[in-house]
Amino acid sequence: MGYEWLSNALDALRDIRPHEVAQVLGAPRRWPVPGYADGVKLLSIWGRTGEGRGLIVILHHAGGLDWEIVGAARMDEEQEARFREWEATQ
């Protein structure tokens, strides 16, 4: 599975490093959550960095096994609680 950054996605990162996004995408325990934005089908991957920080990475399916990284954000308190609940079931 290949991941490529959208051209402006790297510039939009705030307090997140690209290697942390890679850690979440490669984590053995990650939660795929499908969704839509502006009518576009997206996939968010909820996971933890190597240091345990909760991040959500947003992907767009580019075709085949390829995905475009649209963006990433830190989990807020509510998202962190939902993710902890999910982790407890795994």
C-alpha positions in Angstrom: 0.0 0.0 0.0 1.5 3.3 -1.1 1.0 6.7 0.6 1.7 10.1 -1.0 1.2 13.5 0.5 -1.1 15.9 -1.3 1.1 19.0 -2.2 -0.5 21.3 0.4 -1.0 18.7 3.2 2.6 18.9 4.4 2.4 22.7 4.7 -0.9 22.4 6.7 0.6 20.2 9.4 0.5 21.9 12.8 2.5 20.4 15.7 2.7 17.1 13.9 5.8 15.8 12.1 5.6 13.7 8.9 7.3 10.7 10.6 4.5 10.7 13.2 1.9 10.3 10.4 4.0 7.4 9.0 4.0 5.8 12.5 0.2 5.9 12.7 -0.2 4.5 9.2 2.2 1.7 10.0 1.0 1.0 13.5 -0.1 -2.6 14.2 -3.3 -1.3 15.9 -5.1 1.4 14.0 -8.7 2.1 13.6 -10.0 2.8 10.0 -13.1 5.1 10.1 -14.8 5.8 6.8 -16.3 9.2 6.2 -17.1 12.0 3.7 -16.2 15.6 3.3 -17.8 17.9 0.7 -19.2 14.7 -1.0 -15.7 13.1 -1.3 -15.3 9.7 0.3 -12.4 9.7 2.8 -10.8 7.3 5.2 -9.6 8.4 8.6 -7.0 6.3 10.4 -7.0 6.7 14.1 -3.8 5.5 15.8 -0.9 6.3 18.1 2.6 7.6 17.3 5.6 5.7 18.7 5.4 8.0 21.7 1.7 7.2 22.3 0.2 10.5 21.0 -3.2 10.0 19.4 -3.5 11.2 15.8 -6.1 11.0 13.1 -4.7 10.8 9.5 -7.1 11.6 6.7 -6.7 9.6 3.4 -8.2 9.7 0.0 -8.2 6.6 -2.1 -6.2 7.3 -5.3 -6.8 3.9 -6.9 -5.5 0.4 -6.6 -3.4 0.2 -3.4 -2.5 3.9 -3.4 -3.7 6.5 -1.0 -3.2 10.3 -0.8 -2.6 11.8 2.7 -5.0 14.7 2.9 -4.1 15.8 6.4 -3.5 14.9 10.0 -4.6 16.2 13.4 -4.2 15.5 17.1 -7.2 13.8 18.7 -9.2 16.0 20.9 -10.4 14.8 24.3 -13.7 13.3 22.9 -11.8 11.5 20.1 -9.2 10.3 22.5 -11.9 8.8 24.8 -13.6 7.1 21.8 -10.2 5.7 20.7 -9.4 4.4 24.1 -12.8 2.6 24.1 -11.9 1.1 20.7 -8.4 0.1 21.9 -10.0 -1.7 24.9 -11.9 -4.0 22.6 -8.9 -5.0 20.5 
